[in-house]
Amino acid sequence: MSRIAAAVDQVLLRRIMAWAAEFEDFAVHHAADGLYVAEACVDPDVDGREEVFAIALVSAFWFWFDDRSDKFLREAQTPVDWDTLIAYGEDEPPAVLGDTPEVRFFQRLCDLLAPLAGHPDEHRWFRVGSAKVFRAMYAEERMSRDAEARSLVECIETGAHSTTLPSILTAAYLVRRLDRPRRHGDPRIVNVERYLYLSQRLLNDLKSAEKERREGHAGRVSNAVLLLERDLSPAQARDFVEAQRQGYERLLQHDLDRLGARDPFAATLSRLVRCIHRWYATGPLRFETDPGR
């Protein structure tokens, strides 16, 4: 058992595995990583196990989906129904659904979250956030299939959404009944979310660079560290990306301070930032650089 799997609620872990048992390639590490993130999104003094379970399923879906899409890069043509998945961001969800595992899994998540929403706009906010992730992942797949990353700015901006946080966060808002649409005009929350996505994109690139280097064109070509190595030494590239990451985190903290510790959005976002750092420090299996381990 991995260190992350050992650290989470074992009853909820088994429940997630049972819920997702029908979906091929879904593994314990997807469920454990999802649960690890979810446990940080809730307030233990207010929220219960059902809230953790719902957020964990959304997070686990994305760990699973990311691995599936990486696997499909090695095939001539992807079986992912990107059009249907991206269409979830429209005013109305797709009327006709495909029968791919990815669509069925995501539709089940939508069905699970719908009755938990205080009003339809909250559920739509989740679907729109998720569609941003699908759109970004599709753009990264096209770059990888072309074996050519575009500019650093395009890779980072696209990668900010492919962190999957726009979906996980909106699910957490919905489940915790924070009513994110009501605060849509608050620039402090908008800024914190943006800086969170960007800083975590760069943190992910730093942690995954060696794995991506090993996989070559079978992996993602939009890693900021590897992209900068065209013009800089590996050490210089890492130092530059780390400096940008720290800059985004300082900006993030500035707006968190403006929100204030009592703001429920600030509390949720602060816990998530701390959790992400702990998750990387714990050593998730997905960033192993030795395929034999």
C-alpha positions as CSV (number, residue, x, y, z in Angstrom):
1,M,0.0,0.0,0.0
2,S,1.3,3.5,-0.9
3,R,2.0,6.1,1.8
4,I,-1.0,8.1,0.5
5,A,-3.3,5.1,0.5
6,A,-2.3,4.3,4.1
7,A,-3.0,7.9,5.2
8,V,-6.6,8.2,4.1
9,D,-9.9,6.9,5.6
10,Q,-9.9,3.2,4.7
11,V,-13.7,2.9,4.8
12,L,-14.2,5.7,2.3
13,L,-11.4,4.3,0.2
14,R,-13.2,1.0,-0.2
15,R,-16.4,2.8,-0.9
16,I,-14.9,4.8,-3.7
17,M,-13.4,1.6,-5.2
18,A,-16.8,-0.1,-5.1
19,W,-18.5,3.0,-6.7
20,A,-16.0,3.1,-9.6
21,A,-15.5,-0.7,-10.0
22,E,-17.1,-0.8,-13.4
23,F,-14.6,1.6,-15.0
24,E,-11.6,0.0,-16.6
25,D,-8.2,1.1,-15.4
26,F,-9.6,2.6,-12.2
27,A,-7.0,1.7,-9.5
28,V,-6.6,2.1,-5.7
29,H,-4.0,4.9,-6.2
30,H,-6.6,7.0,-8.1
31,A,-9.1,6.6,-5.3
32,A,-6.4,7.2,-2.6
33,D,-5.1,10.4,-4.3
34,G,-8.6,11.7,-4.8
35,L,-9.5,11.0,-1.2
36,Y,-6.3,12.6,0.1
37,V,-7.2,15.8,-1.8
38,A,-10.8,15.8,-0.8
39,E,-10.0,15.5,2.9
40,A,-8.2,18.8,2.7
41,C,-11.1,20.6,0.9
42,V,-13.6,20.2,3.8
43,D,-13.9,21.8,7.2
44,P,-13.8,18.8,9.7
45,D,-15.8,20.8,12.2
46,V,-18.7,21.3,9.8
47,D,-18.6,18.8,7.0
48,G,-19.2,15.1,7.2
49,R,-18.1,11.9,5.4
50,E,-20.6,12.3,2.5
51,E,-19.1,15.7,1.6
52,V,-15.6,14.1,1.6
53,F,-16.9,11.2,-0.5
54,A,-18.4,13.4,-3.2
55,I,-15.4,15.6,-3.6
56,A,-13.1,12.5,-3.5
57,L,-15.0,10.9,-6.4
58,V,-14.5,14.1,-8.5
59,S,-10.8,14.3,-7.7
60,A,-10.3,10.5,-8.3
61,F,-12.0,10.8,-11.7
62,W,-9.4,13.3,-12.8
63,F,-6.5,11.2,-11.6
64,W,-8.0,8.3,-13.5
65,F,-8.9,10.4,-16.6
66,D,-5.4,11.9,-16.7
67,D,-3.8,8.4,-16.7
68,R,-6.3,7.2,-19.4
69,S,-5.5,10.1,-21.7
70,D,-1.8,9.6,-21.2
71,K,-2.3,5.9,-22.2
72,F,-4.2,6.9,-25.3
73,L,-1.3,9.0,-26.5
74,R,0.4,5.8,-27.4
75,E,-2.4,4.9,-29.7
76,A,-2.9,6.1,-33.3
77,Q,-6.3,7.7,-32.4
78,T,-7.8,8.5,-29.1
79,P,-11.1,6.9,-28.1
80,V,-11.9,9.8,-25.8
81,D,-15.1,11.6,-26.8
82,W,-13.8,15.1,-26.3
83,D,-16.7,16.8,-28.0
84,T,-19.2,15.4,-25.6
85,L,-17.1,16.1,-22.6
86,I,-16.4,19.7,-23.6
87,A,-20.1,20.2,-24.3
88,Y,-20.8,19.8,-20.6
89,G,-19.8,23.5,-20.3
90,E,-22.7,24.6,-22.4
91,D,-25.9,26.1,-20.8
92,E,-27.5,22.7,-21.0
93,P,-25.5,19.4,-20.7
94,P,-25.4,17.1,-23.7
95,A,-28.7,15.6,-24.6
96,V,-27.2,12.6,-26.3
97,L,-24.4,10.9,-24.4
98,G,-21.7,8.7,-25.9
99,D,-21.0,5.3,-24.3
100,T,-17.3,5.8,-23.6
101,P,-16.1,5.1,-20.0
102,E,-15.0,8.7,-19.6
103,V,-18.5,10.1,-20.5
104,R,-20.3,7.5,-18.3
105,F,-18.1,8.2,-15.3
106,F,-18.5,12.0,-15.6
107,Q,-22.2,11.7,-16.1
108,R,-22.5,9.7,-12.9
109,L,-20.6,12.4,-11.1
110,C,-23.0,15.1,-12.5
111,D,-25.9,12.9,-11.3
112,L,-24.4,12.6,-7.9
113,L,-23.7,16.3,-7.4
114,A,-27.0,17.6,-8.9
115,P,-29.2,17.0,-5.8
116,L,-26.4,18.5,-3.6
117,A,-26.5,21.9,-5.3
118,G,-28.5,24.7,-3.7
119,H,-29.6,25.9,-7.1
120,P,-29.0,25.0,-10.7
121,D,-26.3,27.7,-11.2
122,E,-24.1,25.9,-8.7
123,H,-24.2,22.7,-10.7
124,R,-23.7,24.6,-14.0
125,W,-20.6,26.2,-12.4
126,F,-19.2,22.8,-11.7
127,R,-19.9,21.7,-15.3
128,V,-18.3,24.8,-16.8
129,G,-15.2,24.4,-14.6
130,S,-14.9,20.8,-15.7
131,A,-15.3,21.7,-19.3
132,K,-12.4,24.1,-19.0
133,V,-10.3,21.1,-17.8
134,F,-11.4,18.9,-20.7
135,R,-10.7,21.7,-23.2
136,A,-7.2,22.2,-21.8
137,M,-6.4,18.5,-21.8
138,Y,-7.6,18.2,-25.3
139,A,-5.3,21.1,-26.4
140,E,-2.4,19.4,-24.6
141,E,-3.2,16.1,-26.3
142,R,-3.0,17.8,-29.7
143,M,0.3,19.4,-28.8
144,S,1.7,16.0,-27.8
145,R,0.4,14.3,-31.0
146,D,2.1,17.0,-33.0
147,A,5.2,16.5,-30.9
148,E,5.6,20.2,-30.7
149,A,4.8,22.5,-27.8
150,R,3.8,26.1,-28.5
151,S,5.0,29.1,-26.6
152,L,5.8,29.0,-22.9
153,V,2.8,31.3,-22.2
154,E,0.4,29.1,-24.1
155,C,1.6,26.0,-22.3
156,I,1.3,27.6,-18.9
157,E,-2.1,29.2,-19.5
158,T,-3.5,26.0,-20.9
159,G,-1.8,24.0,-18.2
160,A,-3.4,26.1,-15.5
161,H,-6.7,24.6,-16.4
162,S,-5.4,21.1,-17.0
163,T,-4.4,20.9,-13.3
164,T,-8.0,19.8,-12.9
165,L,-8.5,22.3,-10.1
166,P,-11.2,24.3,-11.9
167,S,-13.3,21.1,-11.6
168,I,-12.3,19.9,-8.1
169,L,-12.7,23.3,-6.5
170,T,-16.1,24.0,-8.0
171,A,-17.2,20.5,-6.8
172,A,-15.9,21.4,-3.3
173,Y,-17.8,24.7,-3.4
174,L,-21.0,23.0,-4.5
175,V,-20.8,20.2,-1.9
176,R,-19.9,22.6,0.9
177,R,-22.8,24.9,-0.3
178,L,-20.6,28.0,-0.6
179,D,-22.6,29.3,-3.6
180,R,-19.6,30.3,-5.8
181,P,-21.9,31.9,-8.5
182,R,-23.0,34.4,-5.9
183,R,-19.4,35.6,-5.5
184,H,-18.6,35.6,-9.2
185,G,-17.8,39.3,-9.1
186,D,-15.4,39.2,-6.2
187,P,-11.9,39.9,-7.8
188,R,-10.1,38.5,-4.7
189,I,-11.6,35.0,-5.3
190,V,-11.0,35.2,-9.0
191,N,-7.4,36.2,-8.4
192,V,-6.7,33.5,-5.8
193,E,-8.2,30.8,-8.1
194,R,-6.1,32.0,-11.0
195,Y,-2.9,32.2,-9.0
196,L,-3.6,28.8,-7.5
197,Y,-4.0,27.2,-10.9
198,L,-0.9,28.8,-12.3
199,S,1.3,28.0,-9.3
200,Q,0.2,24.4,-9.2
201,R,0.8,24.0,-13.0
202,L,4.4,25.0,-12.4
203,L,4.7,22.8,-9.3
204,N,3.4,19.9,-11.3
205,D,5.9,20.6,-14.1
206,L,8.8,20.7,-11.7
207,K,7.7,17.4,-10.1
208,S,6.9,15.6,-13.4
209,A,9.8,16.9,-15.6
210,E,11.9,13.7,-15.3
211,K,9.0,11.5,-15.9
212,E,8.1,13.5,-19.0
213,R,11.7,13.4,-20.1
214,R,11.8,9.7,-19.8
215,E,8.6,9.2,-21.8
216,G,9.6,11.6,-24.5
217,H,6.8,12.1,-27.1
218,A,4.8,9.3,-25.5
219,G,4.3,11.9,-22.7
220,R,3.3,15.5,-22.5
221,V,5.4,18.0,-24.5
222,S,4.0,21.1,-22.7
223,N,6.1,20.8,-19.6
224,A,7.5,24.3,-18.8
225,V,10.8,23.0,-17.5
226,L,11.5,20.9,-20.6
227,L,10.4,23.7,-22.9
228,L,12.8,26.2,-21.3
229,E,15.7,23.7,-21.6
230,R,15.7,24.5,-25.3
231,D,17.5,27.8,-24.4
232,L,18.7,27.2,-20.8
233,S,20.6,24.6,-18.9
234,P,18.4,22.1,-16.9
235,A,19.4,23.8,-13.6
236,Q,18.6,27.3,-15.0
237,A,15.3,26.1,-16.4
238,R,14.2,24.6,-13.0
239,D,15.4,27.7,-11.2
240,F,13.3,30.0,-13.5
241,V,10.2,27.9,-13.2
242,E,10.6,27.7,-9.4
243,A,10.9,31.5,-9.2
244,Q,7.7,32.0,-11.2
245,R,5.9,29.4,-9.0
246,Q,6.9,31.2,-5.9
247,G,5.8,34.5,-7.4
248,Y,2.4,33.2,-8.1
249,E,2.1,31.8,-4.6
250,R,3.0,35.2,-3.1
251,L,0.3,36.8,-5.2
252,L,-2.1,34.1,-4.1
253,Q,-1.3,34.7,-0.4
254,H,-1.8,38.4,-0.9
255,D,-5.4,37.9,-2.1
256,L,-6.0,35.2,0.5
257,D,-5.1,37.8,3.2
258,R,-7.4,40.3,1.6
259,L,-10.3,37.8,1.9
260,G,-9.5,37.2,5.5
261,A,-9.3,34.0,7.5
262,R,-13.1,34.0,8.3
263,D,-14.1,33.9,4.6
264,P,-15.1,30.3,3.8
265,F,-13.6,30.5,0.4
266,A,-10.3,31.6,1.9
267,A,-10.4,28.8,4.3
268,T,-11.1,26.2,1.6
269,L,-8.5,27.5,-0.7
270,S,-5.8,27.7,2.0
271,R,-6.4,24.1,3.1
272,L,-6.2,23.0,-0.6
273,V,-2.8,24.8,-1.1
274,R,-1.4,23.1,2.0
275,C,-2.7,19.7,0.9
276,I,-1.2,19.9,-2.5
277,H,2.2,20.5,-1.1
278,R,1.8,17.6,1.3
279,W,0.6,15.4,-1.5
280,Y,3.7,16.0,-3.6
281,A,5.9,15.6,-0.5
282,T,4.3,12.3,0.3
283,G,5.5,10.9,-3.1
284,P,2.5,10.0,-5.3
285,L,3.1,7.0,-7.5
286,R,2.3,8.9,-10.7
287,F,5.6,10.7,-10.6
288,E,7.9,7.7,-10.3
289,T,10.7,8.1,-12.7
290,D,11.7,4.4,-12.7
291,P,9.1,2.4,-14.5
292,G,10.3,-0.8,-12.8
293,R,9.5,0.5,-9.3
